[in-house]
Amino acid sequence: MTQGERKSGLPSHHLINNFGQNSSEGLLQHWQRPEYVCGWGAAFVNISVTFPINKVMFRQQLYGVRAWKAIQQLQKEGLTHIYRGLMPPLLQKTTSMSLMFGLYYEFQRQLNTSFPSLWAPINKSVAAMFAGTVESILTPFERVQMLMQDRSYHKHYGNTVHAFRELRQNYGLREFYRGQSAILLRNGPSNVLFFLGRDYLHMVYPEDGTAGQKLFLDFVSGACLGAFLSSLFYPLNVVKVRMQSKVGGEFDRLVPTFKEILKERDYSMKKIFRGLHVNYTRAFISWGIVNATYEYLMKHFNKWKEMDES
């Protein structure tokens, strides 16, 4: 990475994407940019590997039980239910990661064009916040995923398509957006912290490392950032799960829901954080896979592009 690339705030493999800067570029060309494609691929690998761990954590968030109790619940339900509810997070996360990485660099490019003198950390922060805000349009997938994983709704919704259809017919489109306030508060700030930390670590990576060392560093940096941020925003996710566990009726508000959970759990923050160890373990593995896979795919995408151009 050259000194000029470091100052720009965009890693070298993102600076090759000068195509599309023209205002006449079509929408399709935006989505063909490698950041979108590689973000999608990284999420696909990640969700396929970590879904069972996420399901254990979800049960702890919803019911406040210990990890072993949550595992016992899943064992009683049988292996056929382990991947029940996979489709919503697979659709949501692949699209979300595509938007997260793609829009982050897209907004950076736009800000660099419109405000070339803008301080790089401000550019990155605004771009990450915008990307996280746009991601919240995918709230319906998180909503349906919650219902599919909650054993209380196993008899109500046979599969993902059935759940979407039933909610739409019986409650309307608004029902899909329960818990969006918590998602908005989570997505933007966590994106800012993740990308600022990730880009800083890219700058301090040793430039003479082997491919294996680079892959290891990508995994460790993504894993540590993901585990930290997932733990930091854990109480917000607990509130989101509670808000989305309800079907029909008035929408629960963020602060009253948090107070209700606190009261139910004897005003113990320890109980609010129940499931945290499973959460940071899942996040460590998950974000390590995402970051390493994303960088690996970007590296090979750039090689293919150079071969096509030569």
VMD Tcl script that draws the C-alpha trace (Angstrom):
set ca {
  {0.00 0.00 0.00}
  {1.46 3.31 -1.03}
  {1.53 6.43 1.08}
  {-1.06 8.04 -1.19}
  {-3.37 5.06 -0.80}
  {-3.04 5.18 2.98}
  {-4.02 8.87 3.03}
  {-7.06 8.26 0.86}
  {-8.62 5.93 3.42}
  {-9.28 3.28 0.74}
  {-7.17 0.08 0.76}
  {-5.21 -0.53 -2.43}
  {-7.49 -3.29 -3.67}
  {-10.40 -0.85 -3.55}
  {-8.58 1.89 -5.43}
  {-8.54 -0.17 -8.62}
  {-12.26 0.43 -8.94}
  {-12.07 3.65 -10.89}
  {-14.66 2.39 -13.33}
  {-18.07 3.76 -12.42}
  {-16.90 7.18 -11.28}
  {-18.68 8.71 -14.27}
  {-22.13 10.07 -13.51}
  {-23.57 8.19 -16.51}
  {-22.78 4.81 -14.94}
  {-25.81 2.52 -14.70}
  {-27.15 0.94 -11.53}
  {-26.08 -2.52 -12.69}
  {-22.45 -1.43 -12.87}
  {-22.59 -0.31 -9.23}
  {-23.73 -3.77 -8.14}
  {-21.02 -5.41 -10.25}
  {-18.34 -3.77 -8.16}
  {-16.26 -6.34 -6.26}
  {-17.05 -4.98 -2.80}
  {-20.70 -6.00 -3.19}
  {-19.92 -9.43 -4.60}
  {-17.19 -10.25 -2.06}
  {-19.33 -9.01 0.83}
  {-22.09 -11.39 -0.32}
  {-19.68 -14.32 -0.57}
  {-18.15 -13.66 2.85}
  {-21.59 -13.65 4.48}
  {-22.64 -16.88 2.74}
  {-19.62 -18.76 4.10}
  {-20.06 -17.26 7.55}
  {-23.78 -18.02 8.01}
  {-23.40 -21.58 6.77}
  {-20.76 -22.25 9.43}
  {-22.06 -20.34 12.46}
  {-25.86 -20.70 12.31}
  {-26.14 -23.41 15.06}
  {-24.05 -21.29 17.47}
  {-26.24 -18.29 16.75}
  {-29.34 -20.34 17.53}
  {-28.05 -21.23 21.01}
  {-27.32 -17.55 21.69}
  {-30.78 -16.54 20.45}
  {-32.49 -18.88 22.94}
  {-30.43 -17.39 25.76}
  {-31.35 -13.85 24.74}
  {-35.06 -14.64 24.52}
  {-35.52 -16.86 27.58}
  {-32.57 -15.84 29.79}
  {-31.43 -19.48 30.15}
  {-27.91 -20.83 30.41}
  {-26.07 -22.20 27.39}
  {-26.49 -25.84 28.39}
  {-30.25 -25.37 28.83}
  {-30.49 -23.80 25.39}
  {-28.53 -26.70 23.89}
  {-30.85 -29.18 25.61}
  {-33.86 -27.40 24.09}
  {-32.35 -27.79 20.63}
  {-31.48 -31.44 21.28}
  {-35.09 -32.22 22.26}
  {-36.35 -30.55 19.08}
  {-34.11 -32.80 16.97}
  {-31.54 -32.32 14.23}
  {-34.22 -31.39 11.71}
  {-34.77 -28.12 13.61}
  {-31.09 -27.14 13.93}
  {-31.12 -25.28 10.63}
  {-34.76 -24.25 10.89}
  {-34.89 -20.53 10.13}
  {-31.65 -20.56 8.10}
  {-33.14 -18.97 4.99}
  {-34.00 -15.52 6.49}
  {-30.52 -14.90 7.95}
  {-28.89 -16.30 4.82}
  {-30.89 -13.91 2.63}
  {-30.56 -11.06 5.11}
  {-26.87 -11.43 5.92}
  {-25.68 -11.98 2.36}
  {-27.60 -8.90 1.24}
  {-26.61 -6.97 4.37}
  {-22.89 -7.71 4.02}
  {-23.05 -6.87 0.34}
  {-24.56 -3.50 1.24}
  {-22.28 -2.99 4.24}
  {-19.02 -3.36 2.31}
  {-20.27 -2.11 -1.04}
  {-21.99 1.03 0.22}
  {-19.19 1.86 2.66}
  {-16.70 2.24 -0.18}
  {-19.36 3.66 -2.51}
  {-20.20 6.44 -0.05}
  {-16.49 7.08 0.50}
  {-15.99 7.57 -3.22}
  {-18.97 9.92 -3.42}
  {-17.78 11.93 -0.41}
  {-14.25 12.12 -1.82}
  {-15.70 13.50 -5.04}
  {-18.08 15.98 -3.40}
  {-15.86 17.01 -0.45}
  {-12.24 16.27 -1.43}
  {-10.85 18.19 1.55}
  {-12.93 16.28 4.10}
  {-10.81 14.73 6.88}
  {-10.43 10.99 6.18}
  {-11.80 9.74 9.55}
  {-14.91 11.92 9.09}
  {-15.33 10.59 5.55}
  {-15.10 7.00 6.81}
  {-17.45 7.61 9.75}
  {-20.16 9.22 7.64}
  {-19.85 6.53 4.96}
  {-20.11 3.75 7.55}
  {-23.09 5.39 9.27}
  {-24.94 5.78 5.96}
  {-24.20 2.17 5.00}
  {-25.49 0.90 8.36}
  {-28.65 2.98 8.05}
  {-29.40 1.61 4.58}
  {-28.90 -1.93 5.91}
  {-31.91 -1.46 8.21}
  {-34.25 -1.91 5.23}
  {-33.55 -5.62 5.71}
  {-35.30 -5.66 9.10}
  {-38.06 -8.03 7.79}
  {-35.50 -10.83 7.46}
  {-34.33 -10.43 11.07}
  {-37.98 -10.29 12.12}
  {-38.92 -13.57 10.42}
  {-35.68 -15.23 11.53}
  {-36.63 -14.46 15.14}
  {-40.05 -16.08 14.74}
  {-38.63 -19.15 13.01}
  {-36.13 -19.76 15.82}
  {-38.59 -19.21 18.67}
  {-40.12 -22.58 19.62}
  {-43.33 -20.76 20.60}
  {-44.03 -20.27 16.89}
  {-42.99 -23.68 15.53}
  {-46.63 -24.71 15.06}
  {-47.69 -21.34 13.67}
  {-45.21 -21.02 10.82}
  {-44.17 -24.03 8.77}
  {-41.32 -22.35 6.89}
  {-39.92 -18.97 5.95}
  {-42.26 -18.37 3.01}
  {-45.26 -19.31 5.15}
  {-44.18 -16.91 7.90}
  {-43.78 -14.02 5.45}
  {-47.18 -14.74 3.90}
  {-49.00 -15.05 7.22}
  {-47.55 -11.85 8.64}
  {-48.33 -9.94 5.46}
  {-51.92 -11.18 5.21}
  {-52.83 -10.92 8.89}
  {-50.88 -7.89 10.10}
  {-49.65 -5.91 7.10}
  {-46.21 -4.71 6.05}
  {-45.67 -2.68 9.21}
  {-45.44 -5.90 11.24}
  {-42.17 -6.76 9.50}
  {-40.47 -3.72 11.02}
  {-40.80 -4.45 14.72}
  {-37.54 -3.71 16.47}
  {-36.21 -1.45 13.73}
  {-35.36 1.31 16.19}
  {-32.95 -1.04 17.97}
  {-31.49 -2.15 14.65}
  {-30.87 1.45 13.58}
  {-29.13 2.24 16.87}
  {-26.99 -0.87 16.45}
  {-26.09 -0.80 12.76}
  {-24.76 2.72 12.28}
  {-22.46 3.07 15.30}
  {-21.19 -0.53 15.06}
  {-20.36 0.01 11.38}
  {-18.41 3.16 12.21}
  {-16.34 1.43 14.90}
  {-15.78 -1.68 12.77}
  {-14.58 0.09 9.65}
  {-12.44 2.64 11.49}
  {-10.77 -0.16 13.43}
  {-10.44 -2.39 10.38}
  {-8.96 0.33 8.17}
  {-6.51 1.32 10.90}
  {-5.34 -2.29 11.26}
  {-4.89 -2.51 7.48}
  {-2.59 0.49 7.68}
  {-0.36 -1.09 10.34}
  {-0.20 -4.57 8.80}
  {3.36 -5.56 7.85}
  {3.67 -5.12 4.08}
  {6.18 -7.93 3.58}
  {4.11 -10.76 5.07}
  {3.30 -13.98 3.25}
  {-0.19 -14.77 1.91}
  {-0.77 -17.11 4.85}
  {0.26 -14.46 7.36}
  {-2.01 -11.92 5.68}
  {-4.97 -14.33 5.84}
  {-4.26 -15.01 9.52}
  {-4.05 -11.28 10.31}
  {-7.30 -10.65 8.46}
  {-9.02 -13.37 10.49}
  {-7.66 -12.21 13.85}
  {-8.36 -8.51 13.27}
  {-11.92 -9.18 12.09}
  {-12.49 -11.66 14.92}
  {-11.30 -9.30 17.66}
  {-13.24 -6.32 16.30}
  {-16.39 -8.41 15.85}
  {-16.22 -9.96 19.32}
  {-15.69 -6.57 20.97}
  {-18.47 -4.77 19.10}
  {-20.91 -7.65 19.44}
  {-20.35 -7.63 23.20}
  {-20.65 -3.84 23.38}
  {-24.04 -3.85 21.64}
  {-25.29 -7.07 23.24}
  {-27.95 -5.48 25.51}
  {-29.40 -3.70 22.48}
  {-29.76 -7.04 20.71}
  {-31.49 -8.51 23.77}
  {-34.04 -5.69 23.60}
  {-34.44 -6.17 19.84}
  {-35.18 -9.88 20.29}
  {-37.83 -9.12 22.90}
  {-39.44 -6.46 20.72}
  {-39.58 -8.85 17.77}
  {-40.91 -11.81 19.78}
  {-44.36 -10.26 19.77}
  {-46.83 -10.72 16.90}
  {-49.69 -8.26 16.49}
  {-50.83 -5.47 18.78}
  {-49.00 -2.29 19.64}
  {-45.33 -1.89 18.88}
  {-43.10 -1.99 21.95}
  {-40.79 0.99 22.45}
  {-37.09 0.61 23.07}
  {-36.63 2.13 26.55}
  {-39.81 0.66 28.15}
  {-38.87 -2.77 26.76}
  {-35.41 -2.52 28.29}
  {-36.92 -1.54 31.64}
  {-39.32 -4.47 31.46}
  {-36.49 -6.93 30.81}
  {-34.48 -5.45 33.68}
  {-37.43 -5.89 36.03}
  {-38.00 -9.49 34.93}
  {-34.35 -10.28 35.54}
  {-34.23 -8.71 39.01}
  {-32.37 -5.61 37.79}
  {-29.29 -7.76 37.26}
  {-27.02 -6.70 34.41}
  {-25.40 -10.10 34.72}
  {-28.68 -11.66 33.63}
  {-29.08 -9.10 30.84}
  {-25.71 -10.26 29.53}
  {-26.61 -13.94 29.85}
  {-25.49 -15.61 26.66}
  {-22.62 -13.14 26.19}
  {-19.95 -15.86 26.20}
  {-21.73 -17.70 23.40}
  {-22.23 -14.36 21.64}
  {-18.59 -13.28 21.64}
  {-17.47 -16.81 20.71}
  {-19.86 -16.77 17.74}
  {-18.87 -13.20 16.85}
  {-15.15 -14.02 17.08}
  {-15.54 -16.93 14.66}
  {-18.13 -15.17 12.49}
  {-16.32 -11.86 11.94}
  {-13.00 -13.62 11.57}
  {-14.51 -15.67 8.74}
  {-16.19 -12.61 7.21}
  {-13.08 -10.45 7.20}
  {-10.69 -13.17 6.02}
  {-13.10 -14.42 3.34}
  {-13.82 -10.90 2.10}
  {-10.13 -10.04 1.76}
  {-9.38 -13.41 0.15}
  {-12.14 -12.94 -2.43}
  {-11.06 -9.36 -3.13}
  {-7.49 -10.50 -3.69}
  {-8.55 -13.10 -6.24}
  {-11.10 -10.80 -7.86}
  {-8.31 -8.29 -8.48}
  {-6.06 -10.99 -9.94}
  {-8.84 -12.05 -12.34}
  {-9.42 -8.43 -13.31}
  {-5.74 -7.88 -14.01}
  {-5.65 -11.04 -16.13}
  {-8.67 -9.88 -18.13}
  {-7.12 -6.46 -18.73}
  {-3.72 -7.86 -19.78}
}
mol new
graphics top color blue
foreach p $ca { graphics top sphere $p radius 0.5 }
foreach p [lrange $ca 0 end-1] q [lrange $ca 1 end] { graphics top cylinder $p $q radius 0.2 }
display resetview
